[in-house]
Amino acid sequence: MVSSYQPISCSMYDVLEVAALRKKLLHLSISGTLQEIIVLDVYAKGKEEFLDGVDPHNGIPLHIRLDTIDSLFDSSENKTYVPKQC
């Protein structure tokens, strides 16, 4: 069962949008599991927001609902972001 969507912080969404524009590599923590992703797109579908990208190691496409992200680390800025609500 999928729980109702909980919006992430506007600042974290902004980071994801810039990452998509620049096709940046980010390090995500999702339910305690680390995932590297090259961000390709961030978008809303219905009342939920998603991230599409690709695993840089094997090229597998990734589709992630934004409220499943515990934190993200941008190594180019050496900064960690958490999805506190807007």
N, CA and C atoms as a LAMMPS dump frame, in Angstrom:
ITEM: TIMESTEP
0
ITEM: NUMBER OF ATOMS
258
ITEM: BOX BOUNDS ff ff ff
-5.0000000000000000e+02 5.0000000000000000e+02
-5.0000000000000000e+02 5.0000000000000000e+02
-5.0000000000000000e+02 5.0000000000000000e+02
ITEM: ATOMS id mol type element x y z
1 1 1 N 0.836 -1.188 0
2 1 2 C 0 0 0
3 1 3 C 0.877 1.247 0
4 2 1 N 0.563 2.189 -0.858
5 2 2 C 1.306 3.433 -0.954
6 2 3 C 0.657 4.463 -0.045
7 3 1 N 1.472 5.094 0.8
8 3 2 C 0.937 6.109 1.701
9 3 3 C 0.705 7.41 0.937
10 4 1 N -0.071 8.313 1.544
11 4 2 C -0.332 9.592 0.887
12 4 3 C 0.966 10.402 0.821
13 5 1 N 1.097 11.161 -0.235
14 5 2 C 2.321 11.911 -0.492
15 5 3 C 2.512 13.025 0.529
16 6 1 N 3.741 13.156 1.03
17 6 2 C 4.137 14.223 1.934
18 6 3 C 5.14 15.119 1.202
19 7 1 N 4.78 16.371 0.907
20 7 2 C 5.687 17.251 0.148
21 7 3 C 7.043 17.41 0.827
22 8 1 N 8.088 17.53 0
23 8 2 C 9.423 17.783 0.526
24 8 3 C 9.628 19.291 0.619
25 9 1 N 10.735 19.694 1.227
26 9 2 C 11.008 21.126 1.373
27 9 3 C 11.257 21.766 0.011
28 10 1 N 10.889 23.019 -0.083
29 10 2 C 11.106 23.764 -1.326
30 10 3 C 12.593 23.852 -1.649
31 11 1 N 13.433 24.015 -0.64
32 11 2 C 14.876 24.121 -0.896
33 11 3 C 15.433 22.813 -1.45
34 12 1 N 14.961 21.682 -0.957
35 12 2 C 15.429 20.4 -1.483
36 12 3 C 14.917 20.19 -2.908
37 13 1 N 13.685 20.587 -3.173
38 13 2 C 13.134 20.491 -4.53
39 13 3 C 13.964 21.344 -5.493
40 14 1 N 14.35 22.536 -5.049
41 14 2 C 15.176 23.417 -5.879
42 14 3 C 16.511 22.76 -6.213
43 15 1 N 17.115 22.105 -5.237
44 15 2 C 18.383 21.398 -5.454
45 15 3 C 18.197 20.314 -6.516
46 16 1 N 17.082 19.585 -6.426
47 16 2 C 16.81 18.519 -7.391
48 16 3 C 16.571 19.081 -8.797
49 17 1 N 15.892 20.213 -8.89
50 17 2 C 15.661 20.839 -10.202
51 17 3 C 16.974 21.256 -10.862
52 18 1 N 17.86 21.863 -10.087
53 18 2 C 19.16 22.266 -10.618
54 18 3 C 19.967 21.032 -11.012
55 19 1 N 19.901 19.997 -10.188
56 19 2 C 20.605 18.752 -10.506
57 19 3 C 20.109 18.169 -11.823
58 20 1 N 18.8 18.247 -12.072
59 20 2 C 18.239 17.741 -13.324
60 20 3 C 18.72 18.573 -14.513
61 21 1 N 18.767 19.88 -14.355
62 21 2 C 19.238 20.751 -15.437
63 21 3 C 20.69 20.456 -15.802
64 22 1 N 21.487 20.135 -14.782
65 22 2 C 22.922 19.912 -14.981
66 22 3 C 23.29 18.43 -15.101
67 23 1 N 22.276 17.548 -14.997
68 23 2 C 22.51 16.096 -15.041
69 23 3 C 23.569 15.694 -14.013
70 24 1 N 23.375 16.194 -12.773
71 24 2 C 24.332 15.979 -11.698
72 24 3 C 24.197 14.607 -11.055
73 25 1 N 25.298 14.157 -10.509
74 25 2 C 25.329 12.95 -9.708
75 25 3 C 25.029 13.323 -8.257
76 26 1 N 24.027 12.664 -7.671
77 26 2 C 23.695 12.865 -6.267
78 26 3 C 23.734 11.526 -5.548
79 27 1 N 23.908 11.598 -4.238
80 27 2 C 23.888 10.417 -3.379
81 27 3 C 22.631 10.52 -2.522
82 28 1 N 21.703 9.58 -2.694
83 28 2 C 20.442 9.593 -1.958
84 28 3 C 20.44 8.517 -0.888
85 29 1 N 19.763 8.799 0.208
86 29 2 C 19.448 7.784 1.204
87 29 3 C 17.939 7.569 1.125
88 30 1 N 17.556 6.333 0.79
89 30 2 C 16.141 5.977 0.656
90 30 3 C 15.881 4.795 1.568
91 31 1 N 15.108 5.032 2.615
92 31 2 C 14.826 3.98 3.608
93 31 3 C 16.11 3.34 4.111
94 32 1 N 17.128 4.16 4.346
95 32 2 C 18.388 3.684 4.89
96 32 3 C 19.331 3.062 3.88
97 33 1 N 18.914 2.99 2.613
98 33 2 C 19.765 2.422 1.561
99 33 3 C 20.36 3.559 0.74
100 34 1 N 21.659 3.501 0.506
101 34 2 C 22.31 4.534 -0.288
102 34 3 C 22.188 4.219 -1.777
103 35 1 N 21.906 5.265 -2.55
104 35 2 C 21.741 5.118 -3.998
105 35 3 C 22.386 6.307 -4.686
106 36 1 N 23.317 6.049 -5.598
107 36 2 C 23.852 7.112 -6.437
108 36 3 C 22.945 7.222 -7.657
109 37 1 N 22.725 8.451 -8.101
110 37 2 C 21.84 8.669 -9.242
111 37 3 C 22.296 9.892 -10.023
112 38 1 N 22.256 9.779 -11.334
113 38 2 C 22.41 10.948 -12.189
114 38 3 C 20.994 11.434 -12.452
115 39 1 N 20.694 12.634 -11.997
116 39 2 C 19.332 13.167 -12.058
117 39 3 C 19.032 13.662 -13.467
118 40 1 N 17.917 13.185 -14.029
119 40 2 C 17.513 13.573 -15.376
120 40 3 C 16.273 14.449 -15.397
121 41 1 N 15.353 14.23 -14.446
122 41 2 C 14.095 14.983 -14.461
123 41 3 C 13.46 14.967 -13.073
124 42 1 N 12.796 16.053 -12.74
125 42 2 C 11.997 16.168 -11.514
126 42 3 C 10.647 16.722 -11.952
127 43 1 N 9.563 16.076 -11.52
128 43 2 C 8.254 16.483 -12.011
129 43 3 C 7.144 16.038 -11.07
130 44 1 N 5.978 16.627 -11.268
131 44 2 C 4.785 16.253 -10.508
132 44 3 C 3.863 15.451 -11.411
133 45 1 N 3.22 14.458 -10.811
134 45 2 C 2.209 13.668 -11.513
135 45 3 C 1.067 13.498 -10.535
136 46 1 N -0.069 14.075 -10.884
137 46 2 C -1.162 14.105 -9.922
138 46 3 C -0.748 14.983 -8.757
139 47 1 N -0.853 14.467 -7.549
140 47 2 C -0.455 15.229 -6.361
141 47 3 C 0.847 14.721 -5.768
142 48 1 N 1.621 13.989 -6.572
143 48 2 C 2.899 13.449 -6.118
144 48 3 C 4.035 14.004 -6.974
145 49 1 N 5.256 13.991 -6.398
146 49 2 C 6.434 14.483 -7.114
147 49 3 C 7.439 13.34 -7.247
148 50 1 N 8.116 13.315 -8.404
149 50 2 C 9.019 12.215 -8.715
150 50 3 C 10.345 12.712 -9.268
151 51 1 N 11.316 11.821 -9.201
152 51 2 C 12.644 12.047 -9.744
153 51 3 C 12.931 10.886 -10.689
154 52 1 N 13.359 11.189 -11.894
155 52 2 C 13.821 10.167 -12.822
156 52 3 C 15.309 10.367 -13.019
157 53 1 N 16.013 9.268 -13.085
158 53 2 C 17.448 9.33 -13.283
159 53 3 C 17.978 7.993 -13.72
160 54 1 N 19.294 7.87 -13.612
161 54 2 C 19.951 6.645 -14.039
162 54 3 C 21.064 6.307 -13.039
163 55 1 N 21.214 5.019 -12.762
164 55 2 C 22.3 4.551 -11.906
165 55 3 C 23.605 4.714 -12.697
166 56 1 N 24.588 5.458 -12.167
167 56 2 C 25.808 5.725 -12.928
168 56 3 C 26.686 4.489 -13.123
169 57 1 N 26.454 3.439 -12.355
170 57 2 C 27.298 2.252 -12.426
171 57 3 C 26.836 1.24 -13.463
172 58 1 N 25.514 1.16 -13.679
173 58 2 C 25.009 0.128 -14.586
174 58 3 C 24.006 0.657 -15.617
175 59 1 N 23.69 1.96 -15.56
176 59 2 C 22.794 2.561 -16.538
177 59 3 C 21.322 2.227 -16.373
178 60 1 N 20.967 1.564 -15.268
179 60 2 C 19.57 1.207 -15.035
180 60 3 C 18.762 2.463 -14.704
181 61 1 N 17.631 2.676 -15.384
182 61 2 C 16.764 3.827 -15.084
183 61 3 C 16.178 3.713 -13.677
184 62 1 N 16.057 4.844 -12.993
185 62 2 C 15.495 4.895 -11.642
186 62 3 C 14.33 5.874 -11.621
187 63 1 N 13.274 5.502 -10.927
188 63 2 C 12.077 6.323 -10.774
189 63 3 C 11.782 6.369 -9.271
190 64 1 N 11.892 7.558 -8.676
191 64 2 C 11.813 7.68 -7.219
192 64 3 C 10.77 8.723 -6.835
193 65 1 N 9.852 8.337 -5.932
194 65 2 C 8.906 9.3 -5.373
195 65 3 C 9.677 10.127 -4.345
196 66 1 N 9.595 11.456 -4.444
197 66 2 C 10.46 12.33 -3.655
198 66 3 C 10.308 12.17 -2.147
199 67 1 N 9.116 11.852 -1.665
200 67 2 C 8.964 11.744 -0.213
201 67 3 C 9.527 10.441 0.354
202 68 1 N 10.109 9.582 -0.495
203 68 2 C 10.794 8.39 0.011
204 68 3 C 12.264 8.669 0.301
205 69 1 N 12.743 9.858 -0.083
206 69 2 C 14.149 10.233 0.13
207 69 3 C 14.33 10.714 1.567
208 70 1 N 15.24 10.043 2.292
209 70 2 C 15.567 10.442 3.672
210 70 3 C 16.509 11.643 3.675
211 71 1 N 17.468 11.638 2.763
212 71 2 C 18.411 12.745 2.627
213 71 3 C 19.111 12.618 1.285
214 72 1 N 19.73 13.717 0.859
215 72 2 C 20.551 13.667 -0.343
216 72 3 C 21.835 14.414 -0.083
217 73 1 N 22.893 13.931 -0.703
218 73 2 C 24.209 14.546 -0.571
219 73 3 C 24.687 14.952 -1.951
220 74 1 N 25.052 16.217 -2.076
221 74 2 C 25.6 16.762 -3.312
222 74 3 C 27.098 16.922 -3.093
223 75 1 N 27.891 16 -3.653
224 75 2 C 29.339 16.02 -3.419
225 75 3 C 30.016 17.233 -4.06
226 76 1 N 29.431 17.789 -5.114
227 76 2 C 30.036 18.956 -5.759
228 76 3 C 29.965 20.186 -4.855
229 77 1 N 29.004 20.194 -3.936
230 77 2 C 28.873 21.302 -2.995
231 77 3 C 29.196 20.876 -1.566
232 78 1 N 29.472 19.576 -1.381
233 78 2 C 29.757 19.008 -0.071
234 78 3 C 28.666 19.377 0.936
235 79 1 N 27.413 19.172 0.508
236 79 2 C 26.271 19.572 1.338
237 79 3 C 25.203 18.486 1.339
238 80 1 N 24.59 18.284 2.519
239 80 2 C 23.519 17.318 2.674
240 80 3 C 22.205 18.066 2.864
241 81 1 N 21.149 17.549 2.251
242 81 2 C 19.81 18.133 2.353
243 81 3 C 18.847 17.068 2.875
244 82 1 N 17.87 17.501 3.664
245 82 2 C 16.831 16.605 4.169
246 82 3 C 15.473 17.144 3.731
247 83 1 N 14.489 16.244 3.571
248 83 2 C 13.203 16.637 2.985
249 83 3 C 12.17 17.189 3.946
250 84 1 N 12.537 18.093 4.824
251 84 2 C 11.556 18.7 5.716
252 84 3 C 10.481 19.371 4.88
253 85 1 N 9.264 19.327 5.362
254 85 2 C 8.147 19.89 4.589
255 85 3 C 8.286 21.389 4.391
256 86 1 N 7.723 21.858 3.29
257 86 2 C 7.672 23.289 2.94
258 86 3 C 6.87 24.045 3.984
